[in-house]
Amino acid sequence: MKIERLTSDKIRIFLTFDDLSERGIHKDDLWREIPKVHELFSEMMEQAYSELGFDATGPLAVEVFGLPAQGMVVIVTRGKMDGPRDNEAEQEEDEDVYEMEVTLEQSELISYAFRDFEDLVRMANVILPLVDDGGTLFAYKGCYILQISQEESEEREGRYDALIAVLSEFGEATSVTRAVLEEYGKVVIAANAVQVLCAHFR
């Protein structure tokens, strides 16, 4: 579980599928109201408080993005309290600490980060037969980030798992969104990134 502060009132949490399975949660469970999910959310908020000092009491807007193969990104935004709270209100809040408005979305982008250019090139040459469209390559915070849409990778039946296995061997799953990369990163190869890398580097 990785937690980072985006603003004073907003944090981003990246949960891998291993994080979920360790807690006995399947990714589809996040779409359901079950005790394990509430326990997971409480654990995330406790960790956010201990690591970042993020106080999650009061109304919260929670956005959950499902990422193919990588896991889940949870964006938590703290709302403003309406007026002062009295002791009775605080006691009631202890019963149900988090007032959540939850938004669930499914991302179709597979995103992997590569710190070393040689690893990126080796990966591209291995996955070349597995993709028809090689996606977009960005430079962001000292890494190369390759984003491939799920449809691009699944067009060839039976290749999806192999693609993820190779990406995981050479890189690391990342939760950075396309919007963040377009605003703060730099486009290195706008289209067919895998094919372009293979054409120029072996």
GIRA-V510406 format. One line per field, one symbol per residue. psi: psi as a letter, one per 20 degrees, with the letter a starting at -180 (. if undefined). burial: # if it has 9 or more other C-alpha atoms within 8 Angstrom, else .. A space follows every 50 residues. Layout:
BEGIN
psi = ???
burial = ???
END
This chain:
BEGIN
psi = pppqpgahjpqppoprhggghhjkpqhihijqnqhhhhgggggghghhgh hikoojqapqpppppppphgcqpopppprqqnrqqrhghhghhhhnhoop opppqpqjppppqphphhgggggghgigiiqhpjappqppljqpppppqh hhhjhopiighgghggghhhappqjprhgghhgiappgohqlggggghhh p.
burial = ..#.#...#########.###...#...##.....###.#...##..##. ...#.#.###########.##########..........#..#....#.. ...#...########...#######.##.###########..######## .###.#..##.###.###.####.#....###..###.##########.. ..
END
